[in-house]
Amino acid sequence: MLREVRCPTCRRSTPWVGNPHRPFCSSRCKWADLGDWASERYRIPGASAEDEGREPEAADGPDGTPPHGNTPDGRR
C-alpha cells in the first residue's frame, strides 16, 4: 500500500515512501516553508525569549486587590 500525505505548503498529495523532501512534495515547498519560519510568519504560542528569566507577576484577586489582601503600600 502506497501511503500518500499532503504537502504542508501547497497541499498536493505526495508519496511518503521514497520522497527525499518529505513531508513536502519538492525542494521548492521545503525552502518556502523554511523561509516562512525565518521571516516569523509562523509563531509558537508561549512566553517570548525576552520574558524568560523574569519573575511572574502576582495576579490580582477578583475584587482587584493583590493576593492575600495586601495593598500596594504594604497595608492589609
C-alpha positions in Angstrom: 0.0 0.0 0.0 1.5 3.4 -1.1 1.0 5.9 1.7 0.4 9.5 0.5 0.4 12.7 2.5 -0.5 16.3 1.8 2.4 18.7 1.3 2.1 21.3 4.2 3.0 24.1 1.8 1.0 23.6 -1.4 -1.4 20.8 -0.2 -0.7 18.5 -3.1 -0.8 14.8 -2.5 2.7 13.3 -2.4 4.1 9.8 -1.6 5.7 9.3 1.8 8.0 6.4 0.8 10.9 7.3 -1.4 10.3 11.0 -1.2 13.6 12.8 -0.3 11.7 16.0 0.5 9.0 14.5 2.8 6.7 15.8 4.2 7.0 18.3 1.4 6.4 17.4 -2.3 9.5 19.2 -3.6 12.6 21.2 -2.5 10.8 24.4 -3.6 8.0 23.8 -1.0 10.6 22.8 1.6 12.5 26.1 1.1 9.3 28.1 1.1 8.4 26.7 4.5 11.8 27.4 5.9 11.5 31.0 4.6 8.2 31.4 6.4 9.8 30.3 9.7 12.8 32.6 9.1 10.5 35.6 8.4 8.5 34.8 11.5 5.2 34.1 9.7 4.8 31.1 11.9 4.7 31.5 15.6 4.6 29.1 18.5 2.4 30.3 21.4 4.1 30.9 24.7 6.3 33.4 26.5 8.8 35.2 24.4 12.5 34.8 25.0 12.6 38.3 26.4 10.1 37.2 29.2 12.3 34.3 30.2 14.1 34.9 33.4 11.6 37.4 34.7 9.6 36.6 37.8 5.9 36.1 37.2 3.8 39.0 38.5 1.1 38.2 41.0 -2.4 38.2 39.7 -5.0 40.5 41.4 -7.8 38.9 43.2 -11.4 39.0 42.0 -12.1 42.4 43.7 -9.0 44.0 42.2 -6.8 43.8 45.3 -3.5 42.0 45.2 -3.5 38.4 46.6 -3.6 37.8 50.3 -5.3 41.2 50.9 -2.1 43.2 50.8 -2.3 46.6 49.3 0.5 48.2 47.2 1.7 50.3 50.1 2.1 47.2 52.3 -1.0 47.6 54.5 -3.5 44.8 55.0 
